Structures are given as structure tokens and as C-alpha cells.
Amino acid sequence: MGSSTDTSMATNIHTQSPAPSLSQVVVTPCAACKILRRRCGEKCILAPYFPPTEPLKFTTAHRVFGASNITKMLQEIPESQRVDAVSSMVYEANSRIRDPVYGCAGTIYQLQKQVSDLQAQLAKSQAEIISMQCQQAHFEGPLCMEMKQSSLSSLQQDIDDFMSNKISTQSSSPDNNFDGLRFGEANTCSEWEPSLWS
């Protein structure tokens, strides 16, 4: 009697607690479906771009654009461009929340202004560099000319000294007795002249 009762109780336990099947596995909805409180299906177009770990991402975009507009925009563009589109929408939404009047255009204007200021500073620095180079060249030019003229003057002085020394040496050498030799030859010829005519 006792054994039949235990067997029936064990049978009831097995029938009341069946093993969990794959169809009963709970899938975590994406952040969009969780915030909108709707069922997240396998073909949810928002699930790949708004994971459940980033609810603020969808909250910001939904606040500015709305869920229906986000879904419509994603459906109208190719799948390869949807990641960039979602990033752009989130960035625009954050900019619009910070600056409701200008939004992303205000950020672009500030960045362009910074670029213009940096370009003006760069042009000013380049102008100062050119001015310093011109001043240096203006200072070095006369100095180089003065040094060149001084070197030429010293060279000319050396040449004049050399020529004057050479002239004085030639005047004191025996080679300058050529005129006396010619005078002696003239006397010799005059001595021979009577014998020729006699």
C-alpha cells in the first residue's frame, strides 16, 4: 500500500513540472520597445541600433524625433547606412536639447568660428616671421657689403704694395744699366767711324 502511494506521487511530480522548452526562453526587448512598452519581435527594426543596455540613447532621440519618425527614416535608407543615421539622429537630438533654437547648427557655427580664429592667428604668426626675416636680411645686407668693400680695399692695398716693391727692386737691379750699355756701344761705333772713312 505504501509503495503504490509513493509511485503515484512521483508520477504527479514529473507531470506537473515539465522541462523548459526553447519557446519559453525570455528575450530581452530592445530599449525602444521597453520604453514604448510594446512587444519586441524578431524583425524589430529598432533593436539592432537601440540595445537594452543603452536606454538613454533612444530616450533622447525619441524626445526630439518621435518613435514613428525614427522608424520611418530607418525604413527609407539602406541597411548599410542605418548605423550612421542613428548616430546622426542621436547627436542632433542632444544638440537640440542643449540649444533648442539652433541645435546642431549652433555647434557647427562655433566650430567654424574657432577654425577662423586659428587661421587668423596662423596668418599673423607667419607675417611676423616674414617681417623678422626681412629685418634680418636688411641688417645683414649692409654688413656684408661693408665686409666685401673692406676685403676689396685690403686686397687692392696688397696689390699696390706688391707693385711698388717690385718697381723699387727693378730700379736697383743691374738690368737697368741697359742704357749705359747702349751708350757704350754708341761710343764704340763712333770710334770705328774714322777708320771706315780713311
Secondary structure, 3 states (H helix, E strand, C coil): CHHHHHHHHHHHHHHHCCCCCHHHCCCCCCHHHHHHCCCCCCCCCCCCCCCCCCHHHHHHHHHHCCHHHHHHHHHHCCHHHHHHHHHHHHHHHHHHHHCCCCCHHHHHHHHHHHHHHHHHHHHHHHHHHHHHHHHHHHHHHHHHHHHHHHHHHHHHHHHHHHHHHHHHHHHCCHHHHHHHHHHHHHHHHHHHHHHHHC
